[in-house]
Amino acid sequence: MRGIWLAAVLVALATCGTASAAIAPELRYQGDGTVLANTWHGPQLCAIVMLSAPPQCDGLDVIGWDWDAVEHSDQDGVRWGEYHVVGIWDGTSLTLTEPPRPPSPRPDRSDQTDFTTPCPAPAGGWRPVAPEKATDKALDAALDRARKLPGYADSWLDQGYLDEIDGYDSTDPRDAERYANDPKRLVLNLRFTDDATARESAIREVWGGALCLSQAPHSEAELQAVQGRVLKEIKGVFSAGVDGRAGKVSIGVWAVTPELQREVDEKYGKDLMVLRSYLKPVRP
């Protein structure tokens, strides 16, 4: 379903390859990404690449790297390239156990977010209740007001109407400019903790377009507070994001180990955190 996620929060962190628990030395891991070396550090597998010219990154030290054995770019003392790497990760570095090779094709993640409106459609479909207040200015006012109300969790725009337009091509910028972001046709989705419908009167003072109010398990402020704790308490985190729709905090680490999973579950609860691993174990 087409739409726009309005409340995604992402914090990216430079890392030095730290980890919260030692890893069994015989366990091999693999991953795809940029390996880069410059005058400040040797070859590192980059969690996040700064797209300067040349690029920069801080990441996981790669032991046993040979630039003469791989194709790579070279500019102003910086060497880099995209590779699939396999090696032993000890919690601080990755020691190669086989030569790097070209990276695996990246899966298409362009349309994985579901922007479906959870409320049942009213009789006659989604329509403005007050068209004069279904404008871009009114939409901005509604979003600003929602974020200031108690229990605000998340917001997004459902543009499912685009799928109903004959011949609409989502890859054609001209179609997007012509049809997308029509405030009189989209559905504004807002999520709050407790009774979300109790906020309707405040939103309807400024917004006359289609509106869906739904309940969330945690407010944005609660999730952001947990995110702040994670960045201080869990080692080896290179990214952290708040997912208001799922009611979770997502953190990126080099590898999800049983020890790390247990630590996170004990500190924050099993249903609050999502661990995303850069490296994956090599299966026998």
N, C-alpha and C positions, 0 to 999 in steps of 0.2 A: 504494500500500500504506500502511495506516495505521501510525503509530508516533510516537515522540517522539525528537527529536534531543537528546542529553544533553550534548554537548560543544561546542556552537557558541560561538565567541568573537568578539566584535565590539568594535572600538574606533572611536568616532565623534569626529571632530575638527572644531573650528571653523576656518574658513579665511578667507583674505583674497583668494582668487582668484589665487594664484601658480601658475606653471606651469614645467615644466622646459625648455621649448623655445618659441621664438617661433613664431607661427602666421602663415601667409601671409594678408595682410590681405584678399585677395579671397575667401577661403573662408568660407562662411556655415554656421552651426550652428543647430540647433533643439532645443527641449526643453520639457517640461511640468513645472510646479512652482509653488511659492509665491513670489511677489515681495512683499517686505516692506521698509518704511522706518520708521525711528523717530528719536528725537532724537540717536542716536549715529551713524547712517549713513543714506545715501540709499537709493533702491531697490536691492535686492539679490535675486538669484535664490538661493533657499535650498537648500543641499544637505541640511541636517538642521534641522527646526523643533522648537524647544522649546515644548511645549504648555502654556504659561502663559497667563494672562489679563491682557493680550493676549499673543499668541505672540511669540517672539523667534527670531532667527537671525543667523548670519554667513554670508556667501556671496560670490557673484560680483556685482560692481557692474554695474548695467544702465544704459547711457547712452541718453538720449533718451526716458526714461519720463515719461508725463503721467498723473497720477492722475485728472485731470478727464475723461480720455477713456475710462476703464474703470470698471466697477463694482467696488467694493471695500468692505471693512470698515474702520471707523475707531474706535479706542478709545484714550483717554489718550495721544494724540500718535502712535499707531502706526497705519499703514495697511498693509493686506495683502489678498491675494486669490490665486486659482488661475488660471494662465494658460498658454497655449502661446506661446512666444516664439521669434522668429527674428532672427538678427543676425550680425554679424561678431565673432568672438572672437579677441582678439589675445594671449591668454595671461594677461591680467589683468582684462579686462572684456568685456562683451557689448554692442555698439552695435547697437541695433535697426535693422533695415532694412525692417520692415513692422509695422503695428499689432498689438498683442497680441490674441489671441482666446481663447475658452474652451479649456481643456485637452482633449486627446484622452482617450477612455475608457482607464482603466488596465486592463491585462490581468489576468485572475484568476491569481494565483500561489499560491493557498492550498494546492494539492495537488501541487506540483512536486517536492518532496523525496521520494526513493524510500527507503522504510524496509524494503525487502525483505531478508530474511535470505539471505546469500550461501551459507551451508552447505546441503547437501542435507538434506531432512527425513529423520529416522530412520524405521525401519519402525514403522508405527502412528501416525506424526505426532509433532508436538512435544508432549511431556508432561514434567512434573517427574520427576526421577529420585529426589528425596527431598522429597515434598510438605510435610513439616514445616519444611523450610528454603526454601519458596517463598512468602515473606511480604514485606510492604513493608519490614520491618526488615532482613531478610536481603538484599533487593535493595539497600538503602542501603549495607549493609556490603560487598557485592560491588563496588559502584561505587567506594566509598572505597578498597578494597584494590587494585582494578585501576589506579586512577590513581597509585598509589604503586609499581607494578611497573615494572621497566625496559622501555623501549620502548613504553609506553602511547601510543596514537594517538587513539582515539575510542571512543564508546559510544552506543548507541541501543536503543530498545525497539521491537520489531516486534509490532504489535497486529493482525496480519492476521486473527486469529480474529473480529474484529468484522464483517468482510465475510461471514462464514459464518452470522451470526445473522439469521434471517428477520425482516424488518421493521425492522432496525436503521437509524436515521436519524441520521447524523453531525451534522446541524444542530439536533437536539433535545437540549438540555442534560440532559433527564431520562434519555435513553438513554445519554448519555456517563457520567453519574453511576452508572447502573445496571450498565453492562457494561464500561466502559473501565478500564484500569489494574488488571486482575486479574493479580496476580503468578503465579498458578498456570496462566495460559493464555498469557501473553506470552512472547516469546523475547528474552532478553538478548543483545545483540550487543556484542562487545568486539574491538577491533583493536589489534594490537601489531606492531612491527617484528620481523624475524627469524622465529623459530619461535613463532607465537602459541600453538600447542597446548601448549608447554612451561609455560604459565601456568595450565593447566587445574586442576592439583591445588591450587594456591593459591586459586583462585576457588571450587572445589568444597568447600573447607573451610567456607565461609559461605553458599554459594548452591546450592539444590537444584532450582531451576526450569530450564526449557529454556535452553540456552546454545549460542551459536555463537561460535567464536573464528576470526578471519581475520587475514590479514597485511596490513600497511600499508607504503607506501614510506617514510614519514617519521613520526617520533614527534611527539606534541603539543608537546613541549619544543623540538624542532628547528624546527617551523613557527612557534612563538611567538618564537623567536630571530630568524628571518627577518623576521617582522612588525615586530619592534622595529627592525631595520635599515632596513626600508622607511620607517618613520615618520621616521627621521633623514636618510635619504639621497635620497628622492624628493620633490621639491617638488610642491605642489598636491594632495596626498592628503587627502581629507576623510573616508575611512573605510577600515578595514583589518580583515579577519576571517580566522580560521583555519578551514579546511575539512578536518577530520581524515579524513573518509571519502574525499574526493578526493585527499588528500595535497597540498593546494595552499594558497597564501595569496591571498586575494582583496582587491584594493585598488580603491577608488572614486576616480576623478579626473574633472575637468571634461570633458576630451576625450582620447581615445586617438589620439595622432598617431603617424606612423611613427617620429619621433625618440624619443618616449617609449617606444614598444614596443621599439625597438632598445636603448635604455638599460637597460630592465628585463631583456631577454634576456641582455645581456652581463654584468650584475651578478649575476643570480640563476639563470640558465638558462631555457630555453624551456618546460620542463615543470613549473615550480614556481609561477609566478605567473599569476593571472587578472586582467586589467585590465577594469574595468567603467566605462563612460563615461556621464556624466550627459547630455552634449550629443551629438547625432548630426549628422553632416554633412548638409547639404541637397543632395540629388542633383539634377543638372540635369534 
